[in-house]
Amino acid sequence: PEARKRIGALLEMVGVGDLAGRLPGSLSGGQQQRVALARALAPRPDVLLLDEPFSSLDTNLRADVRADVAQLLRELSVTAMFVTHDQDEAFVLGDEVAVMRDGRVVQQASPAELYRNPVDPWLAEFVGEAELLDGVAEGAMARTALGPVELVESQTGPVSVLIRPEEIALTDGVGGVVIDVEYYGHDALSTVRLGDGTIVRSRVTGAPVHRVDETVAVEHRGGPAIAYAAAPARVV
């Protein structure tokens, strides 16, 4: 009875509780994957490898099942390794995330650390929207199109400065022109062309304040930034 109750709970968790009496061959591909996930969790393994476990689920069910699976793994104290191409999924589920490129681990760290301190420009853009501004480092500060930006580590010479869109603020004034606005309900992303032609994006919570074609002042309001040494110019 206890085992049957646990199996029923697992089937409910993955969204197929009403299909418990069906034969496997009568289930769709997505339903079969959900049953396979429930079967993997039923023995309460110490370690579980999940390779794209939610790929066949629709968007809404995927988020629900993902949250339920994460909660169940915590309750059962099961160590799990997820293989996924979905960055949001990796960040939501992973206590630690290892990002691979060309078959090699580029960086392994907590999701917050990956976002805050990516080891190179490629990873900076891979784990979130990033503005990599050309700049000239002069010790603890770099000169950029947004003005002086404080750096995490002192450097000298040409650099690419990492700034996230949520660190860029738009206010009434001059310095740039809004060329695009994307409103998602919970937040908004505005694209701005600066006076020198540099394109940057600014993210705000809620509705956008400025409209397309409006002139705005643009300011960096984040903390000290990561800077990557600029690649040397190639001589042809």
ABEGO torsion letter per residue (X at the ends): XAAAAAAAAAAAAAGAAAAAABBAAABBAAAAAAAAAAAAAAAGBABBBBBGAAAABBAAAAAAAAAAAAAAAAAAGBBBBBBBABAAAAAAABABBBBBBGGBBABBBBAAAAAABBABAAAAAAAEBBBBBBBBBBEABBBBAAEBBBBABBBBEBBBBBBBAAABBBBBEBGBBBABBBBAGABBBBBBBBAAGBBBBBBBBEBBABBBGBBBBBBBABBBBBBBBBBBBBBX
